[in-house]
Amino acid sequence: MSTRILFPIRRKMLTYVLVALTLLLCFILIGVGYSQTPVQGEAEKMKSIQIINPRPPFSLKLWLDKEGRTTYEAGERIEIYFQASQDSFVRIYGYDSEGRVKILFPNQYSAHDFVRAGETKSIEGIIDANTRPGIEYVQGFAFTRSISFSPSEKGLISKQFMPEVSPDYKKYTQTIRGIIATIPPTAWTSSNLLSYTVRPIPPPPTNYGRIIAHSKPNGAEAYLDNNYMGTTPINLDRITPGQHRIRFVMAGYQDWSKDVSVSPSRTSTVSANLVPIPEYGRGSLSIYCNEDRANIYLNGNYQGRTSVRQLVELKNIKQGYYELMITKEGYRDWISTILVISNQTQSISTYLAPEISQGSITVYCNVSGAKIFVNGTYTAATSSSQAITLEEIKEGLYEITLTNDGYRTWVEEIWVYAGEATPLDVRMNKITMEY
């Protein structure tokens, strides 16, 4: 009797155990699914963003100002460094946690994309205090020749710092791939893919706002409405809504101040690059240029000529701001405002772009062997089977004359534009004899 009872009990227990194990396994699978979805999403995003040259001819390296854990708080200052192993033209893109694409370099403060081999450059900014938490990415590309931006992108770069060029990283990545597909693998390289995590900050207390204050260099005394609050970087919480005045004070630098508007339950970011107080010390400039024997001017005063074989140093310059201009006939002027600092040598890399001053004329004619004269000077003869192109003609107004035995002389004035081909469709008529 006891045996008959025991078996049913065992069967029930086994049934309960199997049901419990099944439920536990379901919960585990569901949990794994939820936990892996963001990871898989980021992996797909990284795979979509990252573009690699399998056999790069040179290198482009990116790194962050933080070592170890790359986590930043919303509203925090961030600095990205980069270096190319050979002279090249660099583009750097940022991909935020919402999938938007921004151009980080070149930018308003570094308008030229040319980077000298081994030179360490940096991009500095502030992470938007109201950005969505998550992982953000940065990737760069370096080319052996300059790649033009679209007119709309050029406009954004000139008006905004780190402008958004696309709300969809997938579509824009395809655009980048399309550009690179036209370039030989020996003429470009891609950087490592940087990533960092943006951590949210708790919202300000209800009916109050917050100010996140940064300065460069750090350690400036921060005053809010003339009340000392501490040293930068600093978060100022429980700030009453309305207009406030913030001021930074640091020895050896000019005082900096700004009005800031604070809204309830919102965070405002204030960042300042402090300007050193001018001293009577002197510094130097070390200038590199891609073109030889270009003229160097400092505040309009001639200083010498460039050399592609070595750096040109301008020494014993008083500390302060100067306009540096590099000029050469046939090239566009390079102009920039630079700060000379006492007892320091500042390296300046300049790139002169050729100035297009010539155009061409393409002549289509129904008659072969007609003589073409430009302002009375014989230039070429026509062909009825193909167009004749007259090259290297300076921009301006020209008289074009075509003559041929048995045909009426053809004359017309045209304007030639630099960088453009002006078409001429000439129909010469035979001379008919009238009796």
C-alpha positions in Angstrom: 0.0 0.0 0.0 2.8 2.4 0.9 4.4 1.6 -2.5 1.3 2.5 -4.5 1.1 5.9 -2.7 4.7 6.7 -3.1 4.7 6.4 -6.9 1.9 8.9 -7.5 3.6 11.3 -5.1 6.9 11.0 -7.0 5.1 11.6 -10.3 3.5 14.8 -8.9 6.8 16.0 -7.5 8.5 15.3 -10.9 5.8 17.2 -12.7 6.1 20.2 -10.4 9.9 20.1 -10.8 9.6 20.0 -14.6 7.1 22.9 -14.6 9.3 24.9 -12.3 12.4 24.3 -14.5 10.5 25.1 -17.6 9.3 28.5 -16.2 12.8 29.2 -14.9 14.3 28.5 -18.3 11.7 30.8 -19.9 12.5 33.6 -17.5 16.2 33.2 -18.1 15.8 33.3 -21.9 13.5 36.3 -21.7 16.1 38.0 -19.4 18.9 37.2 -21.8 16.9 38.5 -24.7 16.3 41.8 -22.9 19.9 42.1 -21.7 21.4 41.4 -25.1 19.1 43.6 -27.2 21.0 46.9 -26.4 24.4 45.1 -26.8 23.4 43.7 -30.2 22.0 47.2 -31.2 25.3 48.8 -30.3 27.3 46.1 -32.2 25.2 46.7 -35.3 25.7 50.4 -35.0 29.5 50.0 -34.6 29.5 47.7 -37.6 27.5 50.2 -39.7 29.7 53.2 -38.7 33.1 51.7 -38.9 34.8 51.9 -42.3 38.2 50.2 -42.6 40.9 50.3 -45.3 42.2 46.7 -45.2 45.7 47.8 -46.4 46.1 51.4 -45.2 49.1 53.2 -46.7 49.5 55.3 -43.5 47.8 55.7 -40.2 45.4 58.1 -38.4 45.1 57.7 -34.6 42.4 59.1 -32.4 42.3 59.2 -28.6 40.4 60.9 -25.7 41.6 63.2 -22.9 40.5 60.5 -20.4 42.4 57.3 -19.8 40.8 54.0 -18.7 37.1 54.3 -18.4 35.8 56.6 -21.0 32.6 57.9 -19.3 31.6 61.5 -19.4 28.8 63.3 -17.7 26.3 65.3 -19.7 27.6 68.9 -19.7 31.2 67.8 -19.2 34.1 69.1 -21.3 35.6 66.6 -23.7 38.8 66.8 -25.8 39.6 64.5 -28.8 43.2 64.2 -30.0 44.3 63.0 -33.4 47.6 62.4 -35.3 48.4 61.3 -38.9 51.6 59.5 -39.8 52.0 61.5 -43.1 50.9 64.8 -44.4 47.2 64.4 -45.3 43.8 65.9 -45.4 41.6 64.9 -42.4 37.9 64.6 -41.8 36.5 63.5 -38.4 32.8 62.6 -37.7 30.9 62.2 -34.4 27.9 59.9 -34.0 25.8 60.7 -30.9 23.6 58.4 -28.9 20.5 59.3 -30.9 22.2 58.3 -34.2 22.8 61.9 -35.5 26.0 62.6 -37.4 28.2 65.7 -36.8 31.3 67.1 -38.5 33.9 67.6 -35.8 36.9 68.5 -38.0 37.5 70.7 -39.9 35.4 73.3 -38.1 35.0 77.1 -37.4 38.2 77.3 -35.4 40.3 75.0 -37.6 39.0 75.7 -41.1 41.8 73.9 -43.0 41.7 70.1 -43.2 45.5 69.8 -43.9 47.4 68.1 -41.1 51.1 67.7 -41.0 52.7 64.3 -40.4 53.3 63.6 -36.7 51.5 66.8 -35.5 49.0 66.3 -32.6 45.8 68.2 -33.0 42.8 68.4 -30.8 39.0 69.1 -31.0 37.5 70.4 -27.8 33.8 70.8 -26.9 31.1 70.4 -24.3 28.8 67.4 -24.2 25.2 68.8 -24.5 23.8 68.9 -21.0 20.4 67.7 -22.3 21.8 64.9 -24.5 20.4 61.4 -24.3 22.5 59.0 -22.2 24.2 56.2 -24.2 27.3 55.4 -26.2 28.7 57.9 -28.7 31.3 57.2 -31.4 34.0 59.1 -33.3 35.8 58.1 -36.5 38.1 59.9 -38.8 39.5 59.6 -42.3 42.7 60.9 -43.9 43.3 61.4 -47.6 46.3 62.2 -49.7 44.3 65.0 -51.4 41.6 67.3 -50.2 38.1 66.1 -50.6 35.4 68.8 -51.1 32.4 69.0 -48.9 29.0 69.6 -50.4 27.9 73.3 -50.5 25.3 72.7 -47.7 28.0 71.2 -45.5 30.4 74.0 -46.2 27.7 76.5 -45.1 27.1 74.6 -41.9 30.8 74.4 -41.0 31.2 78.1 -41.5 28.2 79.0 -39.3 28.2 76.3 -36.6 30.7 74.5 -34.4 30.3 70.7 -34.9 27.2 71.0 -37.1 24.7 68.2 -37.5 24.8 67.0 -41.1 22.4 64.0 -40.8 19.8 62.7 -38.4 20.4 59.1 -39.6 23.9 57.6 -39.2 23.0 54.7 -41.5 22.2 56.9 -44.5 25.2 59.2 -44.0 27.6 56.3 -43.6 26.5 55.2 -47.1 27.3 58.7 -48.3 30.8 58.4 -46.9 31.2 54.9 -48.4 30.2 56.3 -51.7 32.9 59.0 -51.5 35.6 56.6 -50.5 34.6 54.1 -53.2 35.9 56.6 -55.8 39.3 56.9 -54.1 42.1 54.3 -54.6 43.0 52.3 -51.4 46.5 53.7 -51.6 45.2 57.3 -51.2 43.2 57.1 -47.9 43.1 55.5 -44.4 40.6 55.3 -41.6 41.2 55.8 -37.9 40.4 53.6 -35.0 36.7 53.9 -33.8 36.5 55.8 -30.6 33.6 55.3 -28.2 32.6 56.8 -24.9 29.6 56.6 -22.6 27.5 59.7 -21.8 26.1 59.4 -18.2 23.0 61.4 -17.3 23.0 63.9 -14.4 20.1 64.0 -12.0 17.6 66.7 -12.9 17.7 69.9 -10.9 15.3 70.2 -8.0 11.7 71.2 -8.9 11.3 74.9 -9.6 15.1 75.3 -9.7 17.7 75.2 -12.5 21.4 74.2 -12.8 24.5 75.8 -14.3 27.5 73.6 -15.3 30.5 75.9 -15.5 33.8 75.0 -17.3 36.9 77.1 -18.1 40.2 76.4 -19.9 42.4 76.2 -18.0 40.6 74.6 -15.1 40.8 76.1 -11.6 39.3 79.5 -12.2 37.3 81.1 -9.4 33.6 81.1 -10.3 31.3 83.9 -9.1 27.5 83.9 -9.6 25.9 87.3 -9.2 29.2 88.4 -7.4 29.0 85.5 -4.9 31.9 83.1 -4.8 30.8 79.6 -5.7 34.1 77.6 -6.0 36.6 76.7 -8.8 35.9 75.3 -12.2 34.8 72.8 -13.3 31.7 73.2 -11.0 28.0 72.3 -11.0 25.8 75.0 -9.5 22.5 73.5 -8.3 19.3 75.0 -6.9 19.7 78.2 -9.0 16.5 80.3 -9.1 15.1 80.7 -12.6 15.9 84.0 -14.4 18.9 86.0 -15.6 22.2 85.6 -13.7 25.7 86.8 -14.2 28.6 84.4 -14.0 32.2 85.4 -13.8 35.6 83.6 -13.9 38.7 85.0 -12.3 42.2 83.5 -12.6 45.7 84.9 -11.9 47.5 85.7 -15.2 44.3 85.7 -17.2 41.7 88.3 -18.2 38.4 88.2 -16.2 35.6 86.6 -18.1 31.9 87.1 -17.6 28.6 86.3 -19.3 24.8 86.6 -18.7 23.1 83.2 -18.5 19.4 82.4 -18.5 18.3 79.7 -16.1 15.0 77.8 -16.6 13.1 75.5 -14.1 14.3 71.9 -14.2 16.8 72.6 -16.9 20.6 72.6 -17.1 22.6 75.4 -18.7 26.2 75.0 -19.7 28.8 77.8 -19.6 32.3 77.3 -21.0 35.1 79.9 -21.3 38.5 79.9 -22.9 40.4 82.3 -20.7 42.8 84.7 -22.4 46.2 85.3 -20.9 47.0 88.9 -19.8 49.4 90.4 -22.3 52.9 90.6 -21.0 56.1 92.2 -22.3 57.6 88.8 -22.9 58.3 87.5 -26.4 57.6 84.2 -28.2 58.2 82.6 -31.5 56.4 81.1 -34.5 57.4 78.0 -36.4 55.8 77.9 -39.8 55.3 75.1 -42.2 53.8 75.6 -45.7 53.1 73.1 -48.5 54.4 75.6 -51.1 58.0 76.9 -51.5 58.9 80.6 -51.5 55.5 81.9 -50.4 55.6 85.3 -48.8 55.0 85.6 -45.0 53.3 88.6 -43.5 52.7 89.4 -39.8 50.2 92.2 -39.3 50.9 93.2 -42.9 54.7 93.4 -42.4 56.9 91.1 -44.6 58.8 88.5 -42.6 60.4 86.3 -45.3 59.5 83.3 -47.4 58.5 79.7 -46.7 60.4 76.5 -47.5 59.0 73.0 -48.0 62.3 71.5 -46.8 62.4 73.1 -43.4 60.4 75.1 -40.9 60.6 78.9 -41.0 60.9 80.4 -37.5 59.9 84.0 -36.6 61.6 84.9 -33.3 61.4 87.6 -30.7 57.7 88.5 -31.2 55.9 90.4 -28.5 53.2 88.4 -26.8 49.7 89.2 -28.2 47.4 88.5 -31.1 48.6 88.8 -34.7 47.3 88.4 -38.2 49.5 85.9 -40.1 49.2 85.9 -43.9 50.9 83.6 -46.4 50.7 84.6 -50.1 52.0 83.3 -53.4 51.1 84.3 -56.9 48.7 81.7 -58.4 47.4 80.6 -55.0 44.7 81.7 -52.6 45.9 83.8 -49.6 46.1 81.9 -46.2 45.1 84.2 -43.3 44.6 83.4 -39.6 44.7 85.2 -36.3 47.2 83.6 -34.0 48.2 84.2 -30.3 51.9 84.5 -29.6 52.7 83.5 -26.0 55.7 84.6 -24.0 58.7 82.1 -23.9 56.8 79.6 -26.2 57.2 78.5 -29.8 53.9 77.9 -31.6 53.8 75.6 -34.6 51.7 76.7 -37.5 50.8 74.5 -40.5 49.5 76.3 -43.6 48.2 75.0 -46.9 48.0 77.1 -50.0 45.3 76.1 -52.5 45.8 76.9 -56.2 43.8 79.8 -57.4 42.0 79.1 -60.7 42.4 82.1 -63.0 42.0 80.4 -66.4 39.3 78.8 -68.4 38.9 77.3 -71.8 36.8 77.6 -75.0 35.3 74.5 -76.7 34.6 75.2 -80.4 32.1 73.1 -82.4 32.1 73.8 -86.1 30.4 72.3 -89.2 33.5 72.9 -91.3 36.9 71.3 -91.1 40.1 73.3 -91.5 38.6 76.7 -90.5 41.2 78.9 -88.8 40.4 80.0 -85.3 41.7 83.4 -84.2 41.6 84.7 -80.6 41.8 88.5 -80.4 43.4 88.3 -83.9 46.0 85.6 -83.0 45.8 82.3 -84.9 45.2 79.5 -82.3 44.0 76.3 -84.0 42.0 74.8 -86.9 38.5 73.3 -86.6 37.4 69.7 -87.3 33.8 68.9 -88.3 34.1 65.4 -86.6 35.1 66.7 -83.1 35.2 69.8 -80.9 38.4 71.8 -80.5 39.3 72.9 -77.0 41.4 76.0 -76.5 43.1 75.7 -73.1 44.7 78.1 -70.5 42.8 81.2 -71.4 42.7 83.8 -68.7 39.3 85.1 -67.5 38.1 88.0 -69.6 36.4 89.2 -72.9 37.7 87.8 -76.2 36.9 88.2 -79.9 36.8 84.9 -81.6 37.1 84.8 -85.4 36.8 81.8 -87.8 37.9 82.0 -91.5 37.9 79.5 -94.3 38.2 79.8 -98.1 34.8 79.8 -99.7 33.0 80.6 -96.4 31.8 83.8 -94.8 34.0 85.0 -91.9 32.4 84.2 -88.5 33.1 86.7 -85.6 31.7 86.9 -82.0 32.7 88.3 -78.6 32.6 85.9 -75.6 33.4 86.1 -71.9 35.7 83.3 -70.6 35.2 82.4 -66.9 37.9 81.0 -64.7 37.6 77.2 -64.1 34.9 76.9 -66.8 34.7 75.8 -70.4 32.8 78.2 -72.6 31.1 76.4 -75.6 30.9 77.9 -79.1 28.6 76.4 -81.7 29.8 77.8 -85.1 27.8 77.4 -88.3 29.8 78.7 -91.3 28.0 79.5 -94.5 29.3 79.2 -98.0 29.8 82.2 -100.1 27.3 82.0 -103.0 27.9 83.7 -106.3 25.0 85.9 -107.5 24.5 86.6 -111.3 
